[in-house]
């Protein structure tokens, strides 16, 4: 039997009328942006009620959740109060620090990459 070379038809990808993009198109790999933990640090001067108020106001937590986190900060020295994108974490830290200063409390709020 004689050898027959493959014949290109109009339906062959990459051939006339074919769609070569199906074979060469790659999906761009997207990565989630890094997340940052926002933490409150304990001090001996900021009233517990103020910390609870900060957690409710700036982090949208319920009174019960805020109270639990405030106790964790008090007992362990710090607590993570939320995990956010860089811009949101930075904004929350600035809001808390500004609010604490305006009320003359030394409350510290920091962020670190998760």
Buried (B, 14 or more C-beta within 10 A) or exposed (E): EEEEEEEEEEEEEEEEEBEEEEEEEEEEEEEEEEBBBBBBBBBEEBEEEBBBBBBBEBBEBEEEBBBBBBBBBBEEEBBBBBEBEEEBBBBBBEBBBEBBEEEEBEBBBBBEEE
